[in-house]
Amino acid sequence: MARMLADRCGFALDEIAEVTDAIDEVGAMLIDVASFGSPLHCSFVEMGSALFVTSTVTSHRGIARHPGARWRVLEALTDRLLITDLLGESEGEREVVVGFVKHRHGFI
């Protein structure tokens, strides 16, 4: 899905690879902290020359703000990166959200 959307937005092949690699890294980060049975939600929004991607899971332990090597990989692959957690619906739960923006080259 991400590959198709990035292509439709006019991203170059290397940028499409960066988007799909970033989504893989985000998914791996979120799976590590997700509560058992929590679905992984992912949304994509095209904003002119950019693609904004957000991914969310429910977690009982949250996520570190700068979780090591994966975070550095995401910083290298994306143009903007956000991580936050919000109070969940049940006590002790957090909604962990990781979002990133990837611009087409020359449009930052």
N, C-alpha and C positions, 0 to 999 in steps of 0.2 A: 504494500500500500504506500509506504513512504517513498519507495523508489519511483512509483508511478506519479505521485503528487509532485515530487521534486523535478521530475522530467517535465511534467506539464507546466511547472512554474518557470521552465527555461534554464534550469541549473545545468552546468557542464557535468560531464561524466565523473570527474574527480570530486565535485561538490555533492553529487548524488551519493557517491561512496562515503563521503564524510557524514552525510545525514543518516544513512543506514547504519554506519558504524556507531554514531552517537546514540541512536535509538537502541542498538544492542547493548551499549554500555549502561544506559539509563535503566533498561530492563533488568540487567544483571544486578545493578545497585539496589533496585526496588525489590527484586525477588529475595535478596539477602535479608531484607528487613520486614517483608510482608508477613502479616499474621496468617496462620494456616487457613486456607480457603478463601483468602482475599483475592478478588479479581484485580487484574492490572488494567486500568483504564488509560487509554491514550487518545489524545485529540490533536488534530492538525488544522492549522489556520494559515491560509495564504494571505500575505499582506504585501501586495505589490511585488517588490523584488526579494521578499523574505518569506521564509516558512517558519512558523511558530509552532513548536511541539510541546505538549504537556503530558505527563504521565503521572498517575496517582495509584497508590495502594493504601490499605489500612494496615497500621502497624501498632504493636504494643510497646515498641522500644524506640521508635523514631530513627533518625539517620543523622550522622555526623555532618556538620556544615561543610567540611572539606575532607571527604573520606579518602585521602591518599591518592594512589596511582590512578584510579578510575576518574577521580575529579580532574587530575591534570590532563588525562587523555581527553575528557570532555571539553576542557578549556581549549585544547589545541584544535578540536574538531568543530567547535561552534564559535559564534560571534558574541553571544550573550548567554549566560547560564544563571539559573535561579534554582534554589532549593529551599523549601520551607515545609513546615508541618503545622497543621491546624488541629484543633480539638475535634475528635471524632464523635460519632453519635453515642457510643457507649463509654462508660467510665474507663479510663486508662488507655483508650484508643486514640491514635493520631492518624490524620490523613496526611500522608507524606506526598509532596508534590515536587517533581523535578521538571523544569521547563527550560527550553533553549530556543534561541533564534539563530537561524542560518541564513545569511544573505548571499545572493548571487555575487560573484566576483565583480568588483568595481561599483557596488551599490551600497557600501557600508555607510 
